[in-house]
């Protein structure tokens, strides 16, 4: 009996400790998020500083990755520290600046359903599951195109199809967005970083 009582007390104390830790995390969630973002900023800033000692081509790769990441992290940190900036960022995100607005989301809006849902707070609906399946299929299509016709050509073909079919954009906008994305990949990786992109099986 004494051993069983001891075990029960240990389990109760463990549960109390877990509950206390969970409550502390819940009460300090915003502070922990800020600390995490600051740690990531420090890491990528360190990568940029140490990368300056590398040769030119070797220095470009961590710089290309770290600099945009730092910019995004600064935006995230600003949204965490300022509710006004968070509202501004939310308004920009909802304005669909890149034109990535699926026809499925439009049909949901017409039916009175919310086109966006938070996967951590909202219940999953058939519409959200359908969009998730579609994104998985699109990702698989991109990987298949990369393997078949190479990275640079696959980006161009995939982007045209994605914007035209999934987003429902016109042919002019679809081609325009795709060309901009393709040019960015070519300039950054092939011209600046001097990286030979995968050519594919067919090409």
ZASE-216708 format. One line per field, with one value per residue (C-alpha): residue number from 1; residue in one letter; z, y, x. Coordinates in steps of 0.05 Angstrom, whole numbers, plus 5000, padded with zeros to 4 digits. Layout:
# ZASE-216708
num: c(NUM  ...)
residu: c(A  ...)
up: c(Z  ...)
north: c(Y  ...)
east: c(X  ...)
This chain:
# ZASE-216708
num: c(1  2  3  4  5  6  7  8  9  10  11  12  13  14  15  16  17  18  19  20  21  22  23  24  25  26  27  28  29  30  31  32  33  34  35  36  37  38  39  40  41  42  43  44  45  46  47  48  49  50  51  52  53  54  55  56  57  58  59  60  61  62  63  64  65  66  67  68  69  70  71  72  73  74  75  76  77  78  79  80  81  82  83  84  85  86  87  88  89  90  91  92  93  94  95  96  97  98  99  100  101  102  103  104  105  106  107  108  109  110  111  112  113  114  115  116  117  118  119  120  121  122  123  124  125  126  127  128  129  130  131  132  133  134  135  136  137  138  139  140  141  142  143  144  145  146  147  148  149  150  151  152  153  154  155  156  157  158  159  160  161  162  163  164  165  166  167  168  169  170  171  172  173  174  175  176  177  178  179  180  181  182  183  184  185  186  187  188  189  190  191  192  193  194  195  196  197  198  199  200  201  202  203)
residu: c(X  X  X  X  X  X  X  X  X  X  X  X  X  X  X  X  X  X  X  X  X  X  X  X  X  X  X  X  X  X  X  X  X  X  X  X  X  X  X  X  X  X  X  X  X  X  X  X  X  X  X  X  X  X  X  X  X  X  X  X  X  X  X  X  X  X  X  X  X  X  X  X  X  X  X  X  X  X  X  X  X  X  X  X  X  X  X  X  X  X  X  X  X  X  X  X  X  X  X  X  X  X  X  X  X  X  X  X  X  X  X  X  X  X  X  X  X  X  X  X  X  X  X  X  X  X  X  X  X  X  X  X  X  X  X  X  X  X  X  X  X  X  X  X  X  X  X  X  X  X  X  X  X  X  X  X  X  X  X  X  X  X  X  X  X  X  X  X  X  X  X  X  X  X  X  X  X  X  X  X  X  X  X  X  X  X  X  X  X  X  X  X  X  X  X  X  X  X  X  X  X  X  X)
up: c(5000  5017  4949  4914  4956  4939  4865  4868  4903  4852  4795  4827  4838  4765  4741  4783  4756  4684  4697  4728  4670  4619  4656  4658  4583  4570  4612  4579  4508  4477  4515  4493  4420  4424  4455  4401  4345  4376  4382  4308  4291  4329  4295  4224  4239  4264  4199  4158  4198  4197  4123  4106  4117  4063  3989  3944  3917  3985  4019  3973  3993  4068  4053  4003  4054  4117  4093  4070  4132  4177  4142  4153  4226  4237  4210  4255  4315  4298  4296  4364  4395  4363  4357  4308  4262  4270  4246  4188  4168  4172  4126  4075  4079  4068  4008  3967  3939  3904  3872  3906  3919  3903  3868  3924  3975  3931  3929  4004  4012  3966  4007  4071  4096  4121  4066  4118  4181  4235  4238  4311  4334  4284  4272  4207  4154  4088  4050  4090  4081  4006  4002  4041  3993  3934  3961  3973  3901  3875  3915  3886  3816  3828  3851  3791  3743  3776  3768  3696  3664  3713  3767  3726  3673  3725  3764  3703  3681  3751  3767  3704  3718  3792  3781  3722  3751  3826  3834  3773  3746  3673  3626  3624  3700  3706  3656  3687  3758  3733  3694  3754  3799  3746  3736  3811  3815  3756  3779  3851  3842  3773  3763  3833  3870  3807  3825  3770  3779  3768  3694  3698  3666  3601  3587)
north: c(5000  5048  5037  5050  5113  5138  5126  5162  5222  5224  5223  5277  5321  5309  5329  5391  5409  5399  5440  5496  5496  5496  5554  5593  5582  5605  5668  5684  5661  5730  5738  5669  5684  5749  5713  5659  5710  5750  5685  5671  5742  5734  5668  5694  5759  5716  5676  5740  5767  5703  5693  5757  5719  5668  5673  5711  5652  5617  5682  5694  5631  5645  5719  5706  5661  5701  5772  5759  5716  5773  5821  5774  5763  5838  5843  5786  5819  5885  5850  5819  5885  5931  5916  5974  5945  5876  5904  5938  5873  5836  5886  5878  5803  5804  5850  5793  5833  5773  5752  5683  5677  5609  5599  5551  5607  5651  5598  5591  5665  5663  5607  5648  5609  5641  5637  5633  5592  5584  5511  5518  5551  5533  5468  5433  5436  5398  5462  5471  5398  5404  5464  5426  5367  5414  5446  5377  5358  5423  5411  5340  5369  5418  5363  5320  5378  5392  5319  5316  5383  5416  5469  5533  5510  5476  5541  5578  5524  5511  5585  5597  5537  5554  5626  5609  5547  5553  5629  5639  5696  5718  5691  5758  5762  5689  5695  5761  5734  5671  5710  5754  5692  5656  5717  5723  5650  5656  5721  5700  5628  5623  5693  5718  5653  5617  5554  5503  5486  5415  5405  5348  5280  5302  5366)
east: c(5000  5056  5088  5022  5009  5078  5066  4999  5031  5087  5037  4995  5056  5077  5008  5010  5078  5054  4992  5033  5082  5024  4991  5057  5068  4996  5005  5072  5057  5070  5136  5159  5141  5181  5241  5238  5237  5294  5335  5323  5343  5407  5422  5412  5449  5507  5503  5508  5567  5607  5590  5628  5693  5676  5694  5646  5606  5604  5583  5524  5486  5478  5468  5412  5377  5390  5374  5302  5292  5316  5268  5210  5229  5232  5161  5138  5171  5137  5069  5083  5104  5053  4979  4972  5025  4993  4926  4962  4997  4931  4898  4954  4950  4875  4882  4911  4970  5002  4937  4938  4864  4835  4769  4752  4758  4715  4660  4664  4653  4593  4564  4572  4632  4695  4749  4804  4809  4861  4881  4899  4834  4780  4746  4764  4711  4703  4722  4786  4804  4792  4838  4891  4886  4891  4954  4985  4969  4998  5062  5067  5057  5114  5161  5143  5156  5223  5244  5220  5238  5285  5279  5280  5230  5186  5180  5155  5106  5080  5070  5030  4985  4978  4957  4912  4877  4880  4877  4833  4876  4875  4927  4963  4969  4987  5043  5066  5069  5104  5157  5172  5181  5222  5267  5278  5300  5347  5379  5388  5412  5443  5471  5488  5501  5528  5490  5475  5401  5377  5362  5312  5307  5275  5312)
